[in-house]
Amino acid sequence: SWNKDKDALYNQIVYQNVVEELDIYTELKSSKLKPFCALIIPMAVDQIWLYRNKELLEEFLEKGGVIFDFAASFCEYLPNLPLYIQSAVPIRQREVKITSHSICNGVREYDINYRHGVKGFFNRGFIKAPKNADIILKDSECECVAYIDKSSFNGILLSTAGADLMTFGMTLENDTSRRMGLNCLIWLENE
């Protein structure tokens, strides 16, 4: 359900032969998901449609699949999915903090907080992580911005507060945040 333009972010060379697009309205069926180890739910996904068909995503997780959920969730289309909460802290005062998780390897905090000197593309809100989740990004108020949950299902859920780790920074040169996409793929392969 992402942009099909040839210059779209998921059409970058790093994702060629790795990422395949599924039309959620016609192809998100149990039989179509069997050959995949992971699903990417992009920021602009139709969350209402996913909610109406959430049993497909639940089944995928229960069969051991990995889901990258990058939407700012306003409804529970995945089990135990925390909803997006807009931060009350002004963007100019709020910072996103990286952790020692491998997805953050080689990424500078400045690069996930600023784009060409402008702050706020990544740090507008947070989510409440499940109890045993591994926090991979948090904000300056110690609220969760991204987590990995390996204990709530047979599969794994990587969820963010509306930030696409796979494409963030991909169009910028000399920006370390673009490493998160490759780091996500390396992490996925290791899982």
Buried (B, 14 or more C-beta within 10 A) or exposed (E): BBEEEEEEBBBBEBBEEEBEBBEBEEEBEEEEBEEEEBBBBBBEBEBEBBBEBBEBBBEBBEEEBBBBBBBBBEBBBBBEBBEBBEBEBEBEEBBBBBEEBEBBBEBBBEBBBBBEEEBEBBBBBBBEBBEEBBBBBBBBEEBBBBBBBBEBBEBBBBBBBBBBBBBBBBEEEEBBBBBBBBBBBBBBEEE
